[in-house]
Amino acid sequence: MSRTGFELKTNAQIIAMREAGLATAAALAAVKAAIKPGISTLELDKIADDTIRGLGGHSNFQLVPGYQHTICSSINDEIVHGIPSPERILAAGDIVSIDCGAEIGEWNGDSAITVVVPGGDPETHGLREHLSKTTETSLWVGIAALATAEHLNEVGAAIEAYIREEAQESGRKFGILEEYVGHGIGRSMHEEPPVFNYAVREKGPKVVPGLCVAIEPMVTAGSAKTKILADAWTVSTKDGGDASHWEHTVAVHSGGIWVLTEPDGGVEKLARFGVIPVPLV
């Protein structure tokens, strides 16, 4: 445990975390490939669970008290923590965010993607694709910022700046959730420190080797005000606007950064920012 109040991981521990990260990535890839009109979110949940178990892990979401599923599936105006159900059937043009995590050994991975279901009204489909792309790009902007940051809260400032710039250029309004933020990760899925998706006055902890975090911007097409639905889990927009959620687990080590939940470690997505992720071996 470091003097900052959270555990800094050794290189060997980061390598072990990579296994859980890859299992998480594989589960999300399998779910993404299965998304189509007519499939239920409970079917997607089983696909994710089977994938993780097939790789020797188990769902860390199921370790959260009161939660029984492997993924969270949030549709349209739902932002995060949507519960899979046989009654939740995806329709053409829906925007759905899938959050998933795996634990292998004593180490955790956590990641999220957003997918627009094929079909539906072309204009609505395009707006939802743009929202998802904006959120995903803001995630990679934040990861790139982490590569050179002195303090962790530079990540949130970079994410917010990108989203505000994209809103101005596109003429759209985007909201950034403030009640829900990213987090440290390691032996538990949720650890200190918090990782904000917006600028704050405090600098946050120093970015040093061994820091492992889950960066996860949650962006809405409209107001960022939220409500919790009757199931006591699902977080939705108050104004009924669409939402998107993207997330990756990222490790900082003496040689650079490594995106543990991206199969190539982040090479392709970080190239545009001039950042080259460095794997540990």
KADA-V895959 format. One record per residue. N is the residue number from 1. PHI is phi as a letter, one per 30 degrees, with the letter a starting at -180 (* if undefined). OMEGA is omega in whole degrees, 0 to 359 (NA if undefined). Layout:
# KADA-V895959
n=N phi=PHI omega=OMEGA
n=N phi=PHI omega=OMEGA
This chain:
# KADA-V895959
n=1 phi=* omega=182
n=2 phi=d omega=179
n=3 phi=d omega=178
n=4 phi=d omega=176
n=5 phi=j omega=175
n=6 phi=b omega=186
n=7 phi=d omega=170
n=8 phi=c omega=187
n=9 phi=d omega=173
n=10 phi=d omega=177
n=11 phi=e omega=180
n=12 phi=d omega=179
n=13 phi=d omega=177
n=14 phi=d omega=177
n=15 phi=d omega=178
n=16 phi=d omega=177
n=17 phi=d omega=180
n=18 phi=e omega=180
n=19 phi=d omega=177
n=20 phi=d omega=179
n=21 phi=d omega=180
n=22 phi=d omega=176
n=23 phi=d omega=177
n=24 phi=d omega=180
n=25 phi=d omega=180
n=26 phi=d omega=179
n=27 phi=d omega=180
n=28 phi=d omega=178
n=29 phi=d omega=179
n=30 phi=d omega=178
n=31 phi=d omega=180
n=32 phi=e omega=181
n=33 phi=d omega=183
n=34 phi=c omega=184
n=35 phi=d omega=179
n=36 phi=a omega=176
n=37 phi=e omega=176
n=38 phi=j omega=179
n=39 phi=d omega=179
n=40 phi=c omega=178
n=41 phi=d omega=176
n=42 phi=d omega=175
n=43 phi=d omega=177
n=44 phi=d omega=179
n=45 phi=d omega=180
n=46 phi=d omega=178
n=47 phi=e omega=179
n=48 phi=d omega=182
n=49 phi=d omega=179
n=50 phi=d omega=181
n=51 phi=d omega=182
n=52 phi=d omega=180
n=53 phi=d omega=178
n=54 phi=d omega=179
n=55 phi=c omega=175
n=56 phi=i omega=180
n=57 phi=c omega=173
n=58 phi=b omega=182
n=59 phi=d omega=174
n=60 phi=d omega=175
n=61 phi=d omega=181
n=62 phi=d omega=176
n=63 phi=d omega=177
n=64 phi=d omega=183
n=65 phi=e omega=177
n=66 phi=i omega=181
n=67 phi=c omega=189
n=68 phi=c omega=189
n=69 phi=c omega=182
n=70 phi=c omega=179
n=71 phi=b omega=160
n=72 phi=c omega=182
n=73 phi=b omega=187
n=74 phi=c omega=190
n=75 phi=c omega=174
n=76 phi=h omega=183
n=77 phi=d omega=175
n=78 phi=d omega=186
n=79 phi=c omega=181
n=80 phi=b omega=171
n=81 phi=i omega=175
n=82 phi=d omega=185
n=83 phi=c omega=176
n=84 phi=d omega=183
n=85 phi=a omega=176
n=86 phi=d omega=180
n=87 phi=d omega=180
n=88 phi=d omega=183
n=89 phi=c omega=180
n=90 phi=d omega=178
n=91 phi=c omega=178
n=92 phi=e omega=178
n=93 phi=i omega=177
n=94 phi=d omega=169
n=95 phi=c omega=185
n=96 phi=b omega=176
n=97 phi=c omega=181
n=98 phi=c omega=178
n=99 phi=c omega=187
n=100 phi=a omega=177
n=101 phi=b omega=179
n=102 phi=b omega=173
n=103 phi=b omega=175
n=104 phi=b omega=189
n=105 phi=i omega=177
n=106 phi=c omega=186
n=107 phi=c omega=190
n=108 phi=b omega=169
n=109 phi=b omega=182
n=110 phi=a omega=183
n=111 phi=a omega=179
n=112 phi=b omega=176
n=113 phi=b omega=172
n=114 phi=b omega=182
n=115 phi=b omega=171
n=116 phi=c omega=183
n=117 phi=d omega=181
n=118 phi=e omega=176
n=119 phi=j omega=180
n=120 phi=i omega=180
n=121 phi=d omega=184
n=122 phi=e omega=182
n=123 phi=d omega=178
n=124 phi=d omega=179
n=125 phi=e omega=180
n=126 phi=d omega=179
n=127 phi=d omega=180
n=128 phi=d omega=175
n=129 phi=d omega=179
n=130 phi=d omega=177
n=131 phi=d omega=180
n=132 phi=d omega=181
n=133 phi=d omega=178
n=134 phi=d omega=180
n=135 phi=d omega=179
n=136 phi=d omega=180
n=137 phi=d omega=178
n=138 phi=d omega=176
n=139 phi=d omega=181
n=140 phi=d omega=173
n=141 phi=d omega=179
n=142 phi=d omega=178
n=143 phi=d omega=178
n=144 phi=d omega=178
n=145 phi=d omega=180
n=146 phi=d omega=183
n=147 phi=d omega=183
n=148 phi=c omega=186
n=149 phi=d omega=171
n=150 phi=d omega=179
n=151 phi=b omega=189
n=152 phi=d omega=186
n=153 phi=d omega=170
n=154 phi=d omega=179
n=155 phi=d omega=181
n=156 phi=d omega=179
n=157 phi=d omega=180
n=158 phi=d omega=179
n=159 phi=d omega=181
n=160 phi=d omega=181
n=161 phi=e omega=179
n=162 phi=d omega=183
n=163 phi=d omega=178
n=164 phi=d omega=179
n=165 phi=d omega=180
n=166 phi=d omega=177
n=167 phi=d omega=181
n=168 phi=d omega=183
n=169 phi=d omega=184
n=170 phi=c omega=183
n=171 phi=i omega=180
n=172 phi=c omega=175
n=173 phi=c omega=177
n=174 phi=b omega=174
n=175 phi=c omega=178
n=176 phi=c omega=180
n=177 phi=d omega=177
n=178 phi=c omega=181
n=179 phi=d omega=183
n=180 phi=b omega=186
n=181 phi=b omega=175
n=182 phi=d omega=191
n=183 phi=a omega=169
n=184 phi=d omega=182
n=185 phi=a omega=180
n=186 phi=l omega=178
n=187 phi=d omega=172
n=188 phi=c omega=179
n=189 phi=d omega=180
n=190 phi=c omega=179
n=191 phi=b omega=168
n=192 phi=d omega=3
n=193 phi=c omega=172
n=194 phi=d omega=177
n=195 phi=b omega=183
n=196 phi=d omega=177
n=197 phi=c omega=183
n=198 phi=a omega=183
n=199 phi=d omega=175
n=200 phi=b omega=184
n=201 phi=d omega=182
n=202 phi=d omega=180
n=203 phi=d omega=185
n=204 phi=i omega=181
n=205 phi=d omega=176
n=206 phi=d omega=175
n=207 phi=d omega=184
n=208 phi=b omega=178
n=209 phi=e omega=181
n=210 phi=j omega=178
n=211 phi=d omega=178
n=212 phi=b omega=186
n=213 phi=b omega=171
n=214 phi=c omega=179
n=215 phi=c omega=187
n=216 phi=b omega=175
n=217 phi=d omega=176
n=218 phi=b omega=191
n=219 phi=b omega=180
n=220 phi=c omega=175
n=221 phi=c omega=183
n=222 phi=k omega=182
n=223 phi=d omega=177
n=224 phi=c omega=179
n=225 phi=d omega=187
n=226 phi=b omega=172
n=227 phi=b omega=176
n=228 phi=c omega=185
n=229 phi=d omega=187
n=230 phi=d omega=179
n=231 phi=d omega=178
n=232 phi=i omega=178
n=233 phi=b omega=190
n=234 phi=d omega=177
n=235 phi=c omega=184
n=236 phi=b omega=174
n=237 phi=d omega=178
n=238 phi=d omega=184
n=239 phi=c omega=180
n=240 phi=i omega=179
n=241 phi=d omega=179
n=242 phi=d omega=180
n=243 phi=b omega=179
n=244 phi=b omega=183
n=245 phi=b omega=175
n=246 phi=b omega=184
n=247 phi=a omega=170
n=248 phi=b omega=171
n=249 phi=c omega=186
n=250 phi=b omega=177
n=251 phi=c omega=172
n=252 phi=c omega=176
n=253 phi=b omega=188
n=254 phi=d omega=181
n=255 phi=c omega=181
n=256 phi=k omega=177
n=257 phi=c omega=182
n=258 phi=b omega=180
n=259 phi=d omega=191
n=260 phi=d omega=181
n=261 phi=c omega=175
n=262 phi=c omega=185
n=263 phi=e omega=180
n=264 phi=c omega=179
n=265 phi=i omega=180
n=266 phi=j omega=185
n=267 phi=e omega=186
n=268 phi=d omega=186
n=269 phi=d omega=183
n=270 phi=d omega=183
n=271 phi=e omega=183
n=272 phi=d omega=181
n=273 phi=c omega=180
n=274 phi=i omega=180
n=275 phi=c omega=179
n=276 phi=c omega=179
n=277 phi=d omega=185
n=278 phi=b omega=177
n=279 phi=d omega=173
n=280 phi=c omega=180
n=281 phi=b omega=NA
